[in-house]
Amino acid sequence: MMQSFNKIKSVNGSLNLPGDKSISHRALMISAMAEGESVITNLSDGEDVKSTHKCL
């Protein structure tokens, strides 16, 4: 299924997601591209997620 999204200027809010490894990687990468401060809680404590965090 394809879904289209319109470009928006900014996003504010919070999400409560499980500490899944793939979600943790995505959250780190998205926050690295964002302007301003990002607060991520409940990240997976896997070594690969820690490595991604260190790289970014």
Secondary structure as UniProt FT lines:
FT   HELIX           21..33
FT   HELIX           47..55
//
